[in-house]
Structure formats: C-alpha cells, structure tokens
Amino acid sequence: MSDPVWNVMLASCPSRTSLARVANKWTAMIVIALSDGPARFGAIRDRVGGISGKVLADTLRDLERDGLLTRTAYDEMPPRVEYELTLLGLTLREPLTALGRWAEHHIEEVLVARDAYDQRSADPVTS
C-alpha cells in the first residue's frame, strides 16, 4: 500500500488545514517567539505585540493539538506552565523566521505599492 498523495490545492485535502494553521499570522509570530526555547504565556504575549490573551490561548491550544508545541505544567506554587516547540514545530522555525525577515526587509516597497494603489483607486479619472 502506497502513501497517500497530499495536495493543498484540493479542497478535500487535510493538508490544507495544516497550511492554514501555519499561514496564520499569530502562528508565525508564536513560532518565532519560541525559537529561542521554552517560554511562559506572559513572555510569549509580551514578545508578540498586539495579541490578546484569548487569541494567544486559542492559538497555543491549536498548535499543541497539531503537535507543533508542548505545554508543560509544573507542580509548583505558584503554578508554572511553559510552552516549547516540538521537533515538528522546530521545522517551521527557519521558514517562518525567513518570512518575518522578508516582511521587515520589504515593508517599504509594500507601503509604496499600497499608496500607489490607493491613489489610483481613489481617483475616478484613472480608475
């Protein structure tokens, strides 16, 4: 029996949900935030500016479910929980960090293109 052939371009392919998870902006930023090792919830929230506690908790839960990170609760007082990328999650570190660097490197060009588009769209004569 051969391995199945996965194709993210097919609506019925389950690999599409994995791509959607990885392509999520919060996933990318959380993976980058955890690239240097385990971190607690508050530290991740501090590193990922603008993320709400609910969105962070939901995203962490989804990443744990998909096997991309582990959640370790320590039997201490006060309670301590740490999140860490799994071996599978670590495979995302390089491409998502590269994507983040691409965004930082090219943001000026993107902003210029947006402004040009917005001006064309706002001018009824050239639209």
C-alpha positions in Angstrom: 0.0 0.0 0.0 1.5 3.4 -1.0 1.5 6.6 1.0 -1.3 9.0 0.2 -0.5 11.9 -2.1 -1.4 15.1 -0.4 -2.3 18.3 -2.4 -3.1 21.5 -0.6 -4.8 22.8 -3.8 -7.6 20.3 -3.4 -10.4 21.5 -1.2 -10.8 18.0 0.3 -7.2 17.5 1.2 -6.5 17.6 5.0 -3.1 19.1 4.4 -5.0 22.3 3.6 -5.8 22.8 7.3 -2.1 22.5 8.2 -1.2 25.1 5.7 -4.0 27.4 7.0 -2.6 26.9 10.6 1.0 27.6 9.5 0.0 30.6 7.3 -1.9 32.2 10.2 -0.1 35.4 11.3 -0.3 34.5 15.0 1.2 31.1 14.4 4.2 32.6 12.6 4.8 35.1 15.4 4.4 32.5 18.2 6.9 30.1 16.4 9.3 33.0 16.1 8.8 33.9 19.8 9.5 30.3 20.8 12.5 29.9 18.5 15.0 30.5 21.4 13.4 27.9 23.7 10.5 27.5 26.1 8.6 30.4 27.4 5.7 31.1 29.7 2.3 32.5 28.5 3.1 36.1 29.7 6.5 36.1 28.0 5.0 34.9 24.7 2.3 37.6 24.9 5.0 40.3 25.6 7.0 39.1 22.6 4.0 39.0 20.2 2.8 42.6 20.4 -0.9 43.1 19.9 -2.1 39.6 20.5 -5.0 39.2 23.0 -4.9 36.7 25.8 -7.8 34.8 24.3 -6.2 34.6 20.8 -2.9 33.5 22.3 -4.5 30.8 24.4 -6.6 29.5 21.4 -3.6 29.5 19.1 -1.4 27.8 21.6 -4.0 25.1 22.1 -4.3 24.6 18.3 -0.5 24.4 17.9 -0.4 21.8 20.7 -3.2 19.8 19.1 -1.3 19.8 15.8 1.9 18.6 17.5 3.8 21.8 16.9 4.4 22.7 20.6 4.2 21.1 24.0 2.6 22.6 27.1 4.3 21.6 30.3 2.6 22.4 33.7 4.9 22.2 36.7 3.6 21.1 40.1 4.8 24.3 41.9 3.3 27.2 43.8 2.6 29.4 42.1 1.7 27.2 39.2 4.1 27.5 36.2 3.3 26.5 32.6 5.8 26.6 29.7 5.4 26.2 26.0 8.0 24.8 23.8 8.3 23.9 20.1 8.4 20.2 19.4 10.7 18.7 16.8 7.9 19.1 14.3 7.4 22.7 15.4 11.1 23.4 15.1 10.9 22.6 11.4 8.8 25.7 11.0 11.4 28.0 12.7 13.6 28.6 9.6 10.9 29.2 7.0 8.7 31.4 9.3 11.7 33.4 10.6 12.7 33.9 6.9 9.1 35.1 6.2 9.3 37.5 9.1 12.7 38.9 7.8 11.2 39.2 4.3 8.3 41.3 5.7 10.7 43.5 7.6 13.0 43.9 4.6 10.3 44.7 2.0 7.8 46.7 4.0 8.8 50.0 2.5 8.2 48.6 -1.0 4.8 47.2 0.1 3.8 50.6 1.6 4.7 52.4 -1.6 2.7 49.9 -3.6 -0.3 50.3 -1.3 -0.2 54.1 -1.5 0.0 53.9 -5.3 -2.9 51.5 -5.5 -5.0 53.6 -3.0 -4.3 56.7 -5.0 -5.3 55.0 -8.3 -8.4 53.6 -6.7 -9.4 56.9 -5.2 -9.0 58.9 -8.5 -12.2 58.3 -10.6 -10.4 59.5 -13.7 -7.7 56.9 -13.7 -9.8 54.0 -12.2 
